[in-house]
Amino acid sequence: MITSEYDPLRDSAETYAIRLAEVGVSTVVVRFNGMIHGFYNLPIQHARVAIGLIGSALKQAFYSKY
C-alpha cells in the first residue's frame, strides 16, 4: 500500500494495512513523505519510484506462482 504524508486518507489506509497484516494478508506499506494524495500522477521522481514499486509488487504477485 502506498501512502503519502499529506493525504487526508493516509491514516485510514495505514490502519487498514495493519489490520490486513494482523489477519495474515501479506502487506507492504510505503509512505512517501512530503507528497500529496495522487502524487503518482505527477511528473516527479517520487511518482516514478511509486509506480516502480507497484509494478514490482504486481510482477511478484502474478509470477511468483509459476
Predicted model as a PDB file, atoms N, CA, C, CB and O in Angstrom, pLDDT in the B-factor column:
MODEL        1                                                                  
ATOM      1  N   MET A   1       0.851  -1.152   0.000  1.00 94.00           N  
ATOM      2  CA  MET A   1       0.000   0.000   0.000  1.00 94.00           C  
ATOM      3  C   MET A   1       0.901   1.219   0.000  1.00 94.00           C  
ATOM      4  CB  MET A   1      -0.970  -0.005   1.209  1.00 94.00           C  
ATOM      5  O   MET A   1       1.833   1.311   0.798  1.00 94.00           O  
ATOM      6  N   ILE A   2       0.629   2.136  -0.876  1.00 96.00           N  
ATOM      7  CA  ILE A   2       1.393   3.367  -0.949  1.00 96.00           C  
ATOM      8  C   ILE A   2       0.564   4.502  -0.354  1.00 96.00           C  
ATOM      9  CB  ILE A   2       1.799   3.682  -2.413  1.00 96.00           C  
ATOM     10  O   ILE A   2      -0.589   4.719  -0.729  1.00 96.00           O  
ATOM     11  N   THR A   3       1.178   5.213   0.575  1.00 97.00           N  
ATOM     12  CA  THR A   3       0.514   6.368   1.164  1.00 97.00           C  
ATOM     13  C   THR A   3       1.414   7.585   0.988  1.00 97.00           C  
ATOM     14  CB  THR A   3       0.186   6.126   2.669  1.00 97.00           C  
ATOM     15  O   THR A   3       2.589   7.463   0.644  1.00 97.00           O  
ATOM     16  N   SER A   4       0.848   8.742   1.227  1.00 97.00           N  
ATOM     17  CA  SER A   4       1.621   9.978   1.140  1.00 97.00           C  
ATOM     18  C   SER A   4       1.387  10.803   2.402  1.00 97.00           C  
ATOM     19  CB  SER A   4       1.235  10.789  -0.131  1.00 97.00           C  
ATOM     20  O   SER A   4       0.312  10.771   3.001  1.00 97.00           O  
ATOM     21  N   GLU A   5       2.412  11.534   2.782  1.00 98.00           N  
ATOM     22  CA  GLU A   5       2.382  12.272   4.047  1.00 98.00           C  
ATOM     23  C   GLU A   5       1.205  13.232   4.153  1.00 98.00           C  
ATOM     24  CB  GLU A   5       3.663  13.038   4.220  1.00 98.00           C  
ATOM     25  O   GLU A   5       0.577  13.323   5.208  1.00 98.00           O  
ATOM     26  N   TYR A   6       0.900  13.945   3.082  1.00 98.00           N  
ATOM     27  CA  TYR A   6      -0.140  14.968   3.131  1.00 98.00           C  
ATOM     28  C   TYR A   6      -1.428  14.510   2.459  1.00 98.00           C  
ATOM     29  CB  TYR A   6       0.352  16.241   2.476  1.00 98.00           C  
ATOM     30  O   TYR A   6      -2.067  15.275   1.737  1.00 98.00           O  
ATOM     31  N   ASP A   7      -1.798  13.274   2.699  1.00 97.00           N  
ATOM     32  CA  ASP A   7      -3.034  12.713   2.163  1.00 97.00           C  
ATOM     33  C   ASP A   7      -4.034  12.612   3.307  1.00 97.00           C  
ATOM     34  CB  ASP A   7      -2.789  11.313   1.494  1.00 97.00           C  
ATOM     35  O   ASP A   7      -3.725  12.007   4.333  1.00 97.00           O  
ATOM     36  N   PRO A   8      -5.215  13.184   3.159  1.00 97.00           N  
ATOM     37  CA  PRO A   8      -6.198  13.089   4.246  1.00 97.00           C  
ATOM     38  C   PRO A   8      -6.647  11.655   4.510  1.00 97.00           C  
ATOM     39  CB  PRO A   8      -7.407  13.944   3.925  1.00 97.00           C  
ATOM     40  O   PRO A   8      -7.237  11.380   5.554  1.00 97.00           O  
ATOM     41  N   LEU A   9      -6.381  10.748   3.592  1.00 96.00           N  
ATOM     42  CA  LEU A   9      -6.749   9.336   3.765  1.00 96.00           C  
ATOM     43  C   LEU A   9      -5.595   8.484   4.302  1.00 96.00           C  
ATOM     44  CB  LEU A   9      -7.225   8.763   2.440  1.00 96.00           C  
ATOM     45  O   LEU A   9      -5.761   7.281   4.503  1.00 96.00           O  
ATOM     46  N   ARG A  10      -4.444   9.086   4.533  1.00 98.00           N  
ATOM     47  CA  ARG A  10      -3.245   8.337   4.930  1.00 98.00           C  
ATOM     48  C   ARG A  10      -3.455   7.477   6.168  1.00 98.00           C  
ATOM     49  CB  ARG A  10      -2.109   9.291   5.178  1.00 98.00           C  
ATOM     50  O   ARG A  10      -3.159   6.282   6.142  1.00 98.00           O  
ATOM     51  N   ASP A  11      -3.955   8.055   7.238  1.00 98.00           N  
ATOM     52  CA  ASP A  11      -4.100   7.295   8.480  1.00 98.00           C  
ATOM     53  C   ASP A  11      -5.047   6.120   8.315  1.00 98.00           C  
ATOM     54  CB  ASP A  11      -4.594   8.199   9.594  1.00 98.00           C  
ATOM     55  O   ASP A  11      -4.791   5.038   8.842  1.00 98.00           O  
ATOM     56  N   SER A  12      -6.133   6.321   7.591  1.00 98.00           N  
ATOM     57  CA  SER A  12      -7.078   5.231   7.353  1.00 98.00           C  
ATOM     58  C   SER A  12      -6.433   4.123   6.538  1.00 98.00           C  
ATOM     59  CB  SER A  12      -8.328   5.749   6.638  1.00 98.00           C  
ATOM     60  O   SER A  12      -6.619   2.943   6.834  1.00 98.00           O  
ATOM     61  N   ALA A  13      -5.687   4.492   5.529  1.00 97.00           N  
ATOM     62  CA  ALA A  13      -5.027   3.499   4.678  1.00 97.00           C  
ATOM     63  C   ALA A  13      -3.996   2.703   5.465  1.00 97.00           C  
ATOM     64  CB  ALA A  13      -4.360   4.180   3.479  1.00 97.00           C  
ATOM     65  O   ALA A  13      -3.919   1.482   5.331  1.00 97.00           O  
ATOM     66  N   GLU A  14      -3.210   3.379   6.279  1.00 98.00           N  
ATOM     67  CA  GLU A  14      -2.189   2.687   7.051  1.00 98.00           C  
ATOM     68  C   GLU A  14      -2.806   1.807   8.135  1.00 98.00           C  
ATOM     69  CB  GLU A  14      -1.233   3.692   7.677  1.00 98.00           C  
ATOM     70  O   GLU A  14      -2.287   0.728   8.421  1.00 98.00           O  
ATOM     71  N   THR A  15      -3.898   2.249   8.735  1.00 98.00           N  
ATOM     72  CA  THR A  15      -4.616   1.414   9.708  1.00 98.00           C  
ATOM     73  C   THR A  15      -5.175   0.170   9.025  1.00 98.00           C  
ATOM     74  CB  THR A  15      -5.761   2.216  10.381  1.00 98.00           C  
ATOM     75  O   THR A  15      -5.103  -0.928   9.576  1.00 98.00           O  
ATOM     76  N   TYR A  16      -5.726   0.338   7.835  1.00 98.00           N  
ATOM     77  CA  TYR A  16      -6.243  -0.792   7.066  1.00 98.00           C  
ATOM     78  C   TYR A  16      -5.127  -1.786   6.762  1.00 98.00           C  
ATOM     79  CB  TYR A  16      -6.895  -0.304   5.758  1.00 98.00           C  
ATOM     80  O   TYR A  16      -5.330  -2.995   6.877  1.00 98.00           O  
ATOM     81  N   ALA A  17      -3.976  -1.302   6.384  1.00 97.00           N  
ATOM     82  CA  ALA A  17      -2.844  -2.183   6.083  1.00 97.00           C  
ATOM     83  C   ALA A  17      -2.421  -2.974   7.318  1.00 97.00           C  
ATOM     84  CB  ALA A  17      -1.657  -1.366   5.549  1.00 97.00           C  
ATOM     85  O   ALA A  17      -2.107  -4.161   7.222  1.00 97.00           O  
ATOM     86  N   ILE A  18      -2.414  -2.322   8.469  1.00 96.00           N  
ATOM     87  CA  ILE A  18      -2.082  -3.021   9.715  1.00 96.00           C  
ATOM     88  C   ILE A  18      -3.092  -4.125   9.989  1.00 96.00           C  
ATOM     89  CB  ILE A  18      -2.037  -2.036  10.900  1.00 96.00           C  
ATOM     90  O   ILE A  18      -2.717  -5.234  10.369  1.00 96.00           O  
ATOM     91  N   ARG A  19      -4.353  -3.829   9.800  1.00 98.00           N  
ATOM     92  CA  ARG A  19      -5.395  -4.842  10.037  1.00 98.00           C  
ATOM     93  C   ARG A  19      -5.272  -6.005   9.061  1.00 98.00           C  
ATOM     94  CB  ARG A  19      -6.790  -4.212   9.922  1.00 98.00           C  
ATOM     95  O   ARG A  19      -5.469  -7.157   9.445  1.00 98.00           O  
ATOM     96  N   LEU A  20      -4.949  -5.716   7.807  1.00 97.00           N  
ATOM     97  CA  LEU A  20      -4.731  -6.795   6.840  1.00 97.00           C  
ATOM     98  C   LEU A  20      -3.586  -7.700   7.297  1.00 97.00           C  
ATOM     99  CB  LEU A  20      -4.429  -6.215   5.437  1.00 97.00           C  
ATOM    100  O   LEU A  20      -3.697  -8.925   7.254  1.00 97.00           O  
ATOM    101  N   ALA A  21      -2.497  -7.090   7.730  1.00 96.00           N  
ATOM    102  CA  ALA A  21      -1.348  -7.868   8.195  1.00 96.00           C  
ATOM    103  C   ALA A  21      -1.699  -8.701   9.423  1.00 96.00           C  
ATOM    104  CB  ALA A  21      -0.175  -6.942   8.512  1.00 96.00           C  
ATOM    105  O   ALA A  21      -1.239  -9.834   9.563  1.00 96.00           O  
ATOM    106  N   GLU A  22      -2.508  -8.141  10.304  1.00 97.00           N  
ATOM    107  CA  GLU A  22      -2.895  -8.858  11.528  1.00 97.00           C  
ATOM    108  C   GLU A  22      -3.682 -10.130  11.234  1.00 97.00           C  
ATOM    109  CB  GLU A  22      -3.718  -7.949  12.424  1.00 97.00           C  
ATOM    110  O   GLU A  22      -3.632 -11.081  12.013  1.00 97.00           O  
ATOM    111  N   VAL A  23      -4.403 -10.157  10.126  1.00 98.00           N  
ATOM    112  CA  VAL A  23      -5.178 -11.352   9.785  1.00 98.00           C  
ATOM    113  C   VAL A  23      -4.461 -12.223   8.761  1.00 98.00           C  
ATOM    114  CB  VAL A  23      -6.546 -10.956   9.253  1.00 98.00           C  
ATOM    115  O   VAL A  23      -5.053 -13.142   8.194  1.00 98.00           O  
ATOM    116  N   GLY A  24      -3.179 -11.930   8.525  1.00 97.00           N  
ATOM    117  CA  GLY A  24      -2.370 -12.812   7.701  1.00 97.00           C  
ATOM    118  C   GLY A  24      -2.234 -12.455   6.233  1.00 97.00           C  
ATOM    119  O   GLY A  24      -1.681 -13.233   5.455  1.00 97.00           O  
ATOM    120  N   VAL A  25      -2.728 -11.298   5.845  1.00 94.00           N  
ATOM    121  CA  VAL A  25      -2.580 -10.878   4.455  1.00 94.00           C  
ATOM    122  C   VAL A  25      -1.190 -10.269   4.287  1.00 94.00           C  
ATOM    123  CB  VAL A  25      -3.699  -9.857   4.043  1.00 94.00           C  
ATOM    124  O   VAL A  25      -0.804  -9.372   5.036  1.00 94.00           O  
ATOM    125  N   SER A  26      -0.444 -10.759   3.306  1.00 90.00           N  
ATOM    126  CA  SER A  26       0.879 -10.207   3.032  1.00 90.00           C  
ATOM    127  C   SER A  26       0.726  -8.748   2.634  1.00 90.00           C  
ATOM    128  CB  SER A  26       1.607 -11.014   1.917  1.00 90.00           C  
ATOM    129  O   SER A  26       0.078  -8.432   1.636  1.00 90.00           O  
ATOM    130  N   THR A  27       1.324  -7.863   3.418  1.00 93.00           N  
ATOM    131  CA  THR A  27       1.109  -6.437   3.236  1.00 93.00           C  
ATOM    132  C   THR A  27       2.419  -5.665   3.352  1.00 93.00           C  
ATOM    133  CB  THR A  27       0.100  -5.920   4.256  1.00 93.00           C  
ATOM    134  O   THR A  27       3.227  -5.913   4.247  1.00 93.00           O  
ATOM    135  N   VAL A  28       2.608  -4.739   2.445  1.00 93.00           N  
ATOM    136  CA  VAL A  28       3.754  -3.829   2.500  1.00 93.00           C  
ATOM    137  C   VAL A  28       3.189  -2.414   2.427  1.00 93.00           C  
ATOM    138  CB  VAL A  28       4.793  -4.107   1.327  1.00 93.00           C  
ATOM    139  O   VAL A  28       2.341  -2.115   1.587  1.00 93.00           O  
ATOM    140  N   VAL A  29       3.666  -1.559   3.309  1.00 95.00           N  
ATOM    141  CA  VAL A  29       3.219  -0.161   3.316  1.00 95.00           C  
ATOM    142  C   VAL A  29       4.438   0.734   3.120  1.00 95.00           C  
ATOM    143  CB  VAL A  29       2.468   0.196   4.652  1.00 95.00           C  
ATOM    144  O   VAL A  29       5.439   0.610   3.825  1.00 95.00           O  
ATOM    145  N   VAL A  30       4.333   1.625   2.162  1.00 97.00           N  
ATOM    146  CA  VAL A  30       5.400   2.598   1.920  1.00 97.00           C  
ATOM    147  C   VAL A  30       4.767   3.988   1.927  1.00 97.00           C  
ATOM    148  CB  VAL A  30       6.148   2.313   0.554  1.00 97.00           C  
ATOM    149  O   VAL A  30       3.859   4.283   1.150  1.00 97.00           O  
ATOM    150  N   ARG A  31       5.269   4.828   2.824  1.00 98.00           N  
ATOM    151  CA  ARG A  31       4.783   6.217   2.889  1.00 98.00           C  
ATOM    152  C   ARG A  31       5.803   7.123   2.199  1.00 98.00           C  
ATOM    153  CB  ARG A  31       4.549   6.672   4.382  1.00 98.00           C  
ATOM    154  O   ARG A  31       7.002   7.049   2.465  1.00 98.00           O  
ATOM    155  N   PHE A  32       5.306   7.967   1.319  1.00 98.00           N  
ATOM    156  CA  PHE A  32       6.146   8.946   0.647  1.00 98.00           C  
ATOM    157  C   PHE A  32       5.974  10.287   1.362  1.00 98.00           C  
ATOM    158  CB  PHE A  32       5.784   9.061  -0.876  1.00 98.00           C  
ATOM    159  O   PHE A  32       4.969  10.978   1.198  1.00 98.00           O  
ATOM    160  N   ASN A  33       6.982  10.630   2.156  1.00 98.00           N  
ATOM    161  CA  ASN A  33       6.931  11.885   2.899  1.00 98.00           C  
ATOM    162  C   ASN A  33       7.034  13.073   1.951  1.00 98.00           C  
ATOM    163  CB  ASN A  33       8.055  11.940   3.944  1.00 98.00           C  
ATOM    164  O   ASN A  33       7.735  13.025   0.940  1.00 98.00           O  
ATOM    165  N   GLY A  34       6.324  14.134   2.297  1.00 97.00           N  
ATOM    166  CA  GLY A  34       6.334  15.348   1.511  1.00 97.00           C  
ATOM    167  C   GLY A  34       5.393  15.321   0.312  1.00 97.00           C  
ATOM    168  O   GLY A  34       5.303  16.303  -0.426  1.00 97.00           O  
ATOM    169  N   MET A  35       4.689  14.202   0.111  1.00 98.00           N  
ATOM    170  CA  MET A  35       3.823  14.052  -1.054  1.00 98.00           C  
ATOM    171  C   MET A  35       2.355  14.236  -0.682  1.00 98.00           C  
ATOM    172  CB  MET A  35       4.033  12.684  -1.696  1.00 98.00           C  
ATOM    173  O   MET A  35       1.969  14.102   0.479  1.00 98.00           O  
ATOM    174  N   ILE A  36       1.547  14.546  -1.698  1.00 97.00           N  
ATOM    175  CA  ILE A  36       0.107  14.734  -1.545  1.00 97.00           C  
ATOM    176  C   ILE A  36      -0.635  13.551  -2.161  1.00 97.00           C  
ATOM    177  CB  ILE A  36      -0.349  16.064  -2.200  1.00 97.00           C  
ATOM    178  O   ILE A  36      -0.037  12.745  -2.875  1.00 97.00           O  
ATOM    179  N   HIS A  37      -1.924  13.446  -1.888  1.00 96.00           N  
ATOM    180  CA  HIS A  37      -2.761  12.411  -2.480  1.00 96.00           C  
ATOM    181  C   HIS A  37      -2.664  12.476  -4.001  1.00 96.00           C  
ATOM    182  CB  HIS A  37      -4.229  12.564  -2.021  1.00 96.00           C  
ATOM    183  O   HIS A  37      -2.754  13.552  -4.594  1.00 96.00           O  
ATOM    184  N   GLY A  38      -2.482  11.328  -4.618  1.00 94.00           N  
ATOM    185  CA  GLY A  38      -2.435  11.263  -6.074  1.00 94.00           C  
ATOM    186  C   GLY A  38      -1.123  11.716  -6.683  1.00 94.00           C  
ATOM    187  O   GLY A  38      -1.061  11.985  -7.883  1.00 94.00           O  
ATOM    188  N   PHE A  39      -0.072  11.804  -5.878  1.00 97.00           N  
ATOM    189  CA  PHE A  39       1.209  12.301  -6.383  1.00 97.00           C  
ATOM    190  C   PHE A  39       1.782  11.458  -7.505  1.00 97.00           C  
ATOM    191  CB  PHE A  39       2.200  12.370  -5.267  1.00 97.00           C  
ATOM    192  O   PHE A  39       2.567  11.958  -8.311  1.00 97.00           O  
ATOM    193  N   TYR A  40       1.409  10.200  -7.573  1.00 93.00           N  
ATOM    194  CA  TYR A  40       1.975   9.309  -8.603  1.00 93.00           C  
ATOM    195  C   TYR A  40       1.537   9.708 -10.011  1.00 93.00           C  
ATOM    196  CB  TYR A  40       1.563   7.861  -8.332  1.00 93.00           C  
ATOM    197  O   TYR A  40       2.045   9.152 -10.984  1.00 93.00           O  
ATOM    198  N   ASN A  41       0.629  10.636 -10.141  1.00 94.00           N  
ATOM    199  CA  ASN A  41       0.243  11.161 -11.452  1.00 94.00           C  
ATOM    200  C   ASN A  41       1.091  12.362 -11.870  1.00 94.00           C  
ATOM    201  CB  ASN A  41      -1.224  11.552 -11.442  1.00 94.00           C  
ATOM    202  O   ASN A  41       0.946  12.872 -12.981  1.00 94.00           O  
ATOM    203  N   LEU A  42       1.972  12.812 -10.981  1.00 97.00           N  
ATOM    204  CA  LEU A  42       2.794  13.982 -11.266  1.00 97.00           C  
ATOM    205  C   LEU A  42       4.110  13.558 -11.933  1.00 97.00           C  
ATOM    206  CB  LEU A  42       3.075  14.776  -9.968  1.00 97.00           C  
ATOM    207  O   LEU A  42       4.593  12.452 -11.692  1.00 97.00           O  
ATOM    208  N   PRO A  43       4.685  14.419 -12.758  1.00 97.00           N  
ATOM    209  CA  PRO A  43       5.950  14.080 -13.421  1.00 97.00           C  
ATOM    210  C   PRO A  43       7.156  14.352 -12.505  1.00 97.00           C  
ATOM    211  CB  PRO A  43       6.093  14.883 -14.732  1.00 97.00           C  
ATOM    212  O   PRO A  43       7.963  15.243 -12.770  1.00 97.00           O  
ATOM    213  N   ILE A  44       7.259  13.562 -11.419  1.00 98.00           N  
ATOM    214  CA  ILE A  44       8.332  13.752 -10.441  1.00 98.00           C  
ATOM    215  C   ILE A  44       8.960  12.404 -10.113  1.00 98.00           C  
ATOM    216  CB  ILE A  44       7.797  14.436  -9.150  1.00 98.00           C  
ATOM    217  O   ILE A  44       8.374  11.354 -10.376  1.00 98.00           O  
ATOM    218  N   GLN A  45      10.154  12.444  -9.538  1.00 98.00           N  
ATOM    219  CA  GLN A  45      10.886  11.211  -9.220  1.00 98.00           C  
ATOM    220  C   GLN A  45      10.127  10.323  -8.239  1.00 98.00           C  
ATOM    221  CB  GLN A  45      12.252  11.550  -8.646  1.00 98.00           C  
ATOM    222  O   GLN A  45      10.114   9.103  -8.404  1.00 98.00           O  
ATOM    223  N   HIS A  46       9.497  10.905  -7.227  1.00 98.00           N  
ATOM    224  CA  HIS A  46       8.750  10.095  -6.258  1.00 98.00           C  
ATOM    225  C   HIS A  46       7.659   9.281  -6.960  1.00 98.00           C  
ATOM    226  CB  HIS A  46       8.124  10.997  -5.168  1.00 98.00           C  
ATOM    227  O   HIS A  46       7.405   8.135  -6.590  1.00 98.00           O  
ATOM    228  N   ALA A  47       7.026   9.863  -7.954  1.00 98.00           N  
ATOM    229  CA  ALA A  47       5.984   9.155  -8.696  1.00 98.00           C  
ATOM    230  C   ALA A  47       6.581   7.979  -9.451  1.00 98.00           C  
ATOM    231  CB  ALA A  47       5.267  10.104  -9.670  1.00 98.00           C  
ATOM    232  O   ALA A  47       5.996   6.896  -9.466  1.00 98.00           O  
ATOM    233  N   ARG A  48       7.729   8.172 -10.074  1.00 98.00           N  
ATOM    234  CA  ARG A  48       8.373   7.078 -10.808  1.00 98.00           C  
ATOM    235  C   ARG A  48       8.741   5.942  -9.859  1.00 98.00           C  
ATOM    236  CB  ARG A  48       9.631   7.584 -11.547  1.00 98.00           C  
ATOM    237  O   ARG A  48       8.593   4.769 -10.201  1.00 98.00           O  
ATOM    238  N   VAL A  49       9.213   6.289  -8.683  1.00 98.00           N  
ATOM    239  CA  VAL A  49       9.559   5.270  -7.690  1.00 98.00           C  
ATOM    240  C   VAL A  49       8.302   4.516  -7.253  1.00 98.00           C  
ATOM    241  CB  VAL A  49      10.259   5.915  -6.463  1.00 98.00           C  
ATOM    242  O   VAL A  49       8.309   3.287  -7.177  1.00 98.00           O  
ATOM    243  N   ALA A  50       7.232   5.245  -6.967  1.00 98.00           N  
ATOM    244  CA  ALA A  50       5.976   4.608  -6.540  1.00 98.00           C  
ATOM    245  C   ALA A  50       5.447   3.665  -7.616  1.00 98.00           C  
ATOM    246  CB  ALA A  50       4.914   5.675  -6.210  1.00 98.00           C  
ATOM    247  O   ALA A  50       5.029   2.548  -7.313  1.00 98.00           O  
ATOM    248  N   ILE A  51       5.464   4.107  -8.859  1.00 97.00           N  
ATOM    249  CA  ILE A  51       4.974   3.261  -9.955  1.00 97.00           C  
ATOM    250  C   ILE A  51       5.868   2.033 -10.113  1.00 97.00           C  
ATOM    251  CB  ILE A  51       4.918   4.060 -11.283  1.00 97.00           C  
ATOM    252  O   ILE A  51       5.386   0.942 -10.417  1.00 97.00           O  
ATOM    253  N   GLY A  52       7.162   2.216  -9.906  1.00 97.00           N  
ATOM    254  CA  GLY A  52       8.075   1.066  -9.942  1.00 97.00           C  
ATOM    255  C   GLY A  52       7.765   0.056  -8.846  1.00 97.00           C  
ATOM    256  O   GLY A  52       7.805  -1.151  -9.081  1.00 97.00           O  
ATOM    257  N   LEU A  53       7.456   0.544  -7.659  1.00 96.00           N  
ATOM    258  CA  LEU A  53       7.085  -0.349  -6.552  1.00 96.00           C  
ATOM    259  C   LEU A  53       5.800  -1.104  -6.858  1.00 96.00           C  
ATOM    260  CB  LEU A  53       6.922   0.446  -5.251  1.00 96.00           C  
ATOM    261  O   LEU A  53       5.683  -2.295  -6.570  1.00 96.00           O  
ATOM    262  N   ILE A  54       4.841  -0.402  -7.443  1.00 96.00           N  
ATOM    263  CA  ILE A  54       3.578  -1.042  -7.815  1.00 96.00           C  
ATOM    264  C   ILE A  54       3.832  -2.130  -8.844  1.00 96.00           C  
ATOM    265  CB  ILE A  54       2.575  -0.004  -8.365  1.00 96.00           C  
ATOM    266  O   ILE A  54       3.317  -3.241  -8.723  1.00 96.00           O  
ATOM    267  N   GLY A  55       4.628  -1.809  -9.860  1.00 96.00           N  
ATOM    268  CA  GLY A  55       4.950  -2.789 -10.899  1.00 96.00           C  
ATOM    269  C   GLY A  55       5.662  -4.001 -10.341  1.00 96.00           C  
ATOM    270  O   GLY A  55       5.354  -5.131 -10.721  1.00 96.00           O  
ATOM    271  N   SER A  56       6.604  -3.785  -9.449  1.00 94.00           N  
ATOM    272  CA  SER A  56       7.335  -4.899  -8.836  1.00 94.00           C  
ATOM    273  C   SER A  56       6.410  -5.785  -8.010  1.00 94.00           C  
ATOM    274  CB  SER A  56       8.472  -4.371  -7.957  1.00 94.00           C  
ATOM    275  O   SER A  56       6.505  -7.011  -8.060  1.00 94.00           O  
ATOM    276  N   ALA A  57       5.519  -5.159  -7.252  1.00 92.00           N  
ATOM    277  CA  ALA A  57       4.584  -5.939  -6.436  1.00 92.00           C  
ATOM    278  C   ALA A  57       3.649  -6.761  -7.307  1.00 92.00           C  
ATOM    279  CB  ALA A  57       3.772  -5.018  -5.523  1.00 92.00           C  
ATOM    280  O   ALA A  57       3.373  -7.922  -7.005  1.00 92.00           O  
ATOM    281  N   LEU A  58       3.158  -6.159  -8.390  1.00 92.00           N  
ATOM    282  CA  LEU A  58       2.275  -6.903  -9.293  1.00 92.00           C  
ATOM    283  C   LEU A  58       3.015  -8.042  -9.970  1.00 92.00           C  
ATOM    284  CB  LEU A  58       1.679  -5.972 -10.347  1.00 92.00           C  
ATOM    285  O   LEU A  58       2.483  -9.145 -10.095  1.00 92.00           O  
ATOM    286  N   LYS A  59       4.230  -7.781 -10.405  1.00 93.00           N  
ATOM    287  CA  LYS A  59       5.025  -8.833 -11.055  1.00 93.00           C  
ATOM    288  C   LYS A  59       5.243  -9.991 -10.094  1.00 93.00           C  
ATOM    289  CB  LYS A  59       6.387  -8.277 -11.540  1.00 93.00           C  
ATOM    290  O   LYS A  59       5.100 -11.153 -10.476  1.00 93.00           O  
ATOM    291  N   GLN A  60       5.583  -9.686  -8.867  1.00 89.00           N  
ATOM    292  CA  GLN A  60       5.792 -10.732  -7.859  1.00 89.00           C  
ATOM    293  C   GLN A  60       4.505 -11.514  -7.607  1.00 89.00           C  
ATOM    294  CB  GLN A  60       6.302 -10.117  -6.543  1.00 89.00           C  
ATOM    295  O   GLN A  60       4.525 -12.741  -7.515  1.00 89.00           O  
ATOM    296  N   ALA A  61       3.394 -10.802  -7.497  1.00 86.00           N  
ATOM    297  CA  ALA A  61       2.106 -11.452  -7.222  1.00 86.00           C  
ATOM    298  C   ALA A  61       1.675 -12.353  -8.372  1.00 86.00           C  
ATOM    299  CB  ALA A  61       1.026 -10.402  -6.956  1.00 86.00           C  
ATOM    300  O   ALA A  61       1.170 -13.451  -8.137  1.00 86.00           O  
ATOM    301  N   PHE A  62       1.864 -11.911  -9.603  1.00 89.00           N  
ATOM    302  CA  PHE A  62       1.395 -12.669 -10.747  1.00 89.00           C  
ATOM    303  C   PHE A  62       2.327 -13.795 -11.161  1.00 89.00           C  
ATOM    304  CB  PHE A  62       1.191 -11.756 -11.892  1.00 89.00           C  
ATOM    305  O   PHE A  62       1.878 -14.831 -11.649  1.00 89.00           O  
ATOM    306  N   TYR A  63       3.638 -13.591 -10.966  1.00 89.00           N  
ATOM    307  CA  TYR A  63       4.604 -14.567 -11.482  1.00 89.00           C  
ATOM    308  C   TYR A  63       5.228 -15.443 -10.404  1.00 89.00           C  
ATOM    309  CB  TYR A  63       5.692 -13.854 -12.219  1.00 89.00           C  
ATOM    310  O   TYR A  63       5.960 -16.376 -10.735  1.00 89.00           O  
ATOM    311  N   SER A  64       4.969 -15.182  -9.140  1.00 75.00           N  
ATOM    312  CA  SER A  64       5.589 -15.995  -8.090  1.00 75.00           C  
ATOM    313  C   SER A  64       4.973 -17.382  -8.014  1.00 75.00           C  
ATOM    314  CB  SER A  64       5.461 -15.302  -6.741  1.00 75.00           C  
ATOM    315  O   SER A  64       5.543 -18.271  -7.382  1.00 75.00           O  
ATOM    316  N   LYS A  65       3.837 -17.584  -8.636  1.00 66.00           N  
ATOM    317  CA  LYS A  65       3.163 -18.874  -8.590  1.00 66.00           C  
ATOM    318  C   LYS A  65       3.672 -19.821  -9.684  1.00 66.00           C  
ATOM    319  CB  LYS A  65       1.659 -18.678  -8.728  1.00 66.00           C  
ATOM    320  O   LYS A  65       3.309 -20.997  -9.706  1.00 66.00           O  
ATOM    321  N   TYR A  66       4.505 -19.313 -10.580  1.00 61.00           N  
ATOM    322  CA  TYR A  66       4.973 -20.155 -11.697  1.00 61.00           C  
ATOM    323  C   TYR A  66       6.409 -20.558 -11.537  1.00 61.00           C  
ATOM    324  CB  TYR A  66       4.804 -19.438 -13.013  1.00 61.00           C  
ATOM    325  O   TYR A  66       6.951 -21.264 -12.387  1.00 61.00           O  
TER     326      TYR A  66                                                      
ENDMDL                                                                          
END                                                                             
